[in-house]
Amino acid sequence: MNDLILIFVSQFFLIFLMGLQSLNVKDGHTILAGIVSALLSLCGFYVTGLTAKAFDAGFISWFGLSFTLAGTLGIMSAMKTHKYIVRFYDLLKDFPKIW
């Protein structure tokens, strides 16, 4: 069960970050794209090891379902949250100007 949760969480964040990266590049958010790129590297390194477990279990298994569902939810979440992340980043960027 622990491996199922790890596979779900890591795949979710990998696809979530890939979605954010795509939107950041498309919209020209250079610094955000750089931050997400570093997070993608870390997440991808971790997911690579877990993918072998899902592959050994087969696509028609709880591991395969967890892997697939995480990807679906990850990209949908990235699409819905991107505008809020950019808005928050813009507030942080302008924070020193407030004082």
N, C-alpha and C positions, 0 to 999 in steps of 0.2 A: 504493500500500500504506500509506503514511504517513497518508493521509486516512481509510482504513478503521480504523486503530488509533485515531486521534483521535475519530472518530465513535463507536466502541465505548466508549472510556474516558469520554468526556463524557456520552453517553447513560446509561451504567451509573451514573455518579455522580449524575446528575440524578434518575433513578428511585430509586436507593438513598436519596438524601436526601429525596425525596418520601415514601417509605415510612417513614423514620425520623420525619419531621415528623408524619405521620398518627398514628403510635404515641405520639409525645411528647404531642401534643395530647389524644389519647384518655386517656392515663394522667396528665395534668396536670403534666407536667414543663416548667414555664414557661421556665426559663432555657435548658434544652436546646432547646426549641422556638425560642427566639429566636436561638440560635447557628446552628441548622440553617437557619433562615429566611435569615440573612445568606449562608450558603454556597449556598443555593438560588438566591439572586439572582445571585451570581457565576457559578454553573454554568449557569443558564438563559440568561444573557447570551451565554455562549460557545456553547452548544448551538444557539441560534437561528441563528447564522451557518453552522454545519455542517449544519443540517437542509436547507438549500437544496441542498447537494451531493448528499445522499441522495435528495432529491425529484427532482432532475434526472436521476439515474441510474435512477430507477424503483424500485418496491417489489420487483420480481423482479430483484434484482441483488445483488452482494456488499455494496453499501452498505445496501440494504434489509434484508438478512439480518443484517448487523452491528448495525444500528439496533434491529431487533426482538429479537435475541438478547441484546443489552446490557440492554434493558428488562426482559426476563424474568429474567435473572440478577441484575439490580439489586434488584428487589423481593423476590426470594427471599433474597438476602443480607441485606437490611434486616430482614426478619422473623426471621432466624436470629441476627443480631448485636445486635439492639436491647437485649435483656436484659443483655448483657455491657457494652455502652456505658453503660447506666444504672448498673450495678453499679460500673463504673470511676468514673463521675461522682460517685456517692455516696461512694466512697473519697476522692476528691479534696476533696469538700465537707467531709468529716469530718477531713481531714488535720491542720488546725491544732489540733483537739481532742486529738489523740494526744500532742502535746508538752505 
